[in-house]
C-alpha cells in the first residue's frame, strides 16, 4: 500500500488503542491478542516524476474476527476517494 511507516505509528494506536509495537519483529500486536500486523521494510514507488512511500502490511488472524479487524483498520486508514 502507499503510505509510510510513520502513518502506521500514527494511526494504529487510534484504530486499536493499546496496540504494542515490537521493533525487532516490525510487528503491531493488540492488547487482547488474537492477531498481529507485520510491516515490511519501507520502499518507494516512482510514477512519472512522483515518488510515493510504500510498505507491505501482512496480517495474521490467529483466532480473531478478521472481518471486524479489517473493518476497523480500513476505517482509520481510508484515504480520500474511498
Secondary structure by P-SEA (a helix, b strand, c coil): ccccaaaaaaccccccccccccccccbbbccccccbbbbccbbbbbcccbbbbbbbbbbbbcccaaaaaaaaaaaaaccccc
